[in-house]
Amino acid sequence: MTDSMAENSGQKTSRIADSAKEAAGRYVASAAETTQVAGRHFVAEPAKDIFSLLQDYARAKPDVCAMWAFGLGVVVGWKLRP
């Protein structure tokens, strides 16, 4: 009688472990998908917004943008000079 109870207990434990593995797998898949969606939104969208803001500013004040580009070019060229 105790052997059959131990066997039933082992089967029950096995089913619980299998159920836990399936639930963990679903959780991990859901977390991975959520992370990918958040990554696309929080990285791609702000980059597009910043670029569009810079374009609008350049259209409004082309002389200031030209001076910034010249100044940055001088600094980068000076730092990259061998």
Sequence and secondary structure as in RCSB ss.txt:
>XXXX:A:sequence
MTDSMAENSGQKTSRIADSAKEAAGRYVASAAETTQVAGRHFVAEPAKDIFSLLQDYARAKPDVCAMWAFGLGVV
VGWKLRP
>XXXX:A:secstr
 HHHHHHHHHHHHHHHHHHHHHHHHHHHHHHHHHHHHHHIIIIIHHHHHHHHHHHHHHHH HHHHHHHHHHHHHH
HHHHH  
